[in-house]
Amino acid sequence: MITAIVSIGQVYDAEYWLAGWLLCAALYFVFLLIQEVNRTRTGAVHVLVWFLISEALTDLIWAVIYYGNPGYINYGIAAVYGLLLWPVLLLAAGAIASAQNRNSHHSI
């Protein structure tokens, strides 16, 4: 999200980037918290921690891809492919958090 916020002043229509980020984040929490196994205190913590891990990793990769030089690198339409990293990492984080919560729920 930090990369998307920084881009608002430097990239044309970066507001859409931030809106897409917010939409993906909202959907992540809605879909994961619908599942009963994720609605426990421990489950919610796992969901949040994996969200933060995926966010940090995405921001780091986006910073390297889009800001590798001192300023913004304009890839044109090809830049969209880098933006798809966020939903992919969120899917992975959600799968890991849910699996972790199911395993901890069965061990009780």
C-alpha positions, 0 to 999 in steps of 0.5 A: 500500500505504501508504494501505491500511496507514494505513486499517487503524486507521480503516476497518472491514475494511481488512485485506481491502483490504490482503489484496487489495493483497497478492494483486494484487501476488503475482499480478503478479510470478508472472504476469510472471516466468513469461514467459521474457523477464521473467526476465533481470536487465534484465527483472526490473528493468523488472517491479519499476520498473513495479510501483513506478510503478503502486504510487506512482500508485495510492497517490497517487490513493487518498490523494486519493480516500479521504483528501481531507479531514483524515480518511477519507471514507466512500463506502460501497459506492461505495468499491469502484470506487476499489479497482479502480484497483490491478489495472487499473494493474498490468495496464497496468504488466505490459503495458508491462514485458513490451513493453519487455522484448520490445523490448530482447530483440529488439534484442540 
